[in-house]
């Protein structure tokens, strides 16, 4: 099983992602966590980095030329 956190509107902010993923990771240390968001609010890169720092196992990104706004955060910026 994998827990998928889906933010289809792209409104998840870094602090909230860190709090959410951190709380889930603390309660379920062996559960894989996958975060999917869009870059609508232009905070997607920071949100992905915060989620990863809090223990997310996977985040969705888009290649740089297709990233941003209604797409996923930039892979080049996240990596």
N, C-alpha and C positions, 0 to 999 in steps of 0.2 A: 504494500500500500504506500501511496505517496499523498501528502496533503498539498493541494494546490491552492494558493492564495491568489485569487483573480481580481485585479483592479481594472476592470474594463474601461472605466471613465478616466483613469490616470490621475486620480485625486489623492492617492496615498502619499503622504509626506514622509520624509526620512525619519523623523522622531517617532511617528506612529508605526512605521514599518519595524523599527528597532524594538519598540515596546511589544508589538504583536508577535513578531518572530521570536524574540527573546522569551516571552511568556510561554509560547508553545514549546520551544526547545527545552525550557526548564522542566515542563510537565511531561514531555515525551522526548527524551534525549535520543532515542534511536529512530524516530520517525523522519523519513526524508521530507524536506520542505521545499516546495517549488513556488517561486514568486513570479507572477506575470502582471505587468502593468504597462500602461501607455504613457507617453511623454507629454500628455496634454497640458499639464501645468508647468512643464519644463523643469521638473525636479526629478525626473525618472532616473537619471544617473546617480544622483545622491541617494535616492530611495533604494536603488539596487545595492549600492555600496553599504548602506546602513543595514539592509536585510542580510546581506552576506556576513557582515561583521557580527550580527546577532545570531548567526547560525544557519541561515538558509543554505541549502545544498545546491540549488540551481536558480538562476534568474534568466528571463528571456530578454534577448537583445536583438537588434537589427543591424545589418551591415551599415556602415556610416552613411552611405549615399541614400539609403532608404529609411533612415531613422528620424526620430523627433516627432513632435506634435501628435498626430493620431496614430503614429507607429510606435514601436518600442524604442527604449533608450539606445543610444549609440554603443555598439560593441567596442569601437576604438576608444571611447572615453571610459568605459567600464573596465576594460582590460588594461 
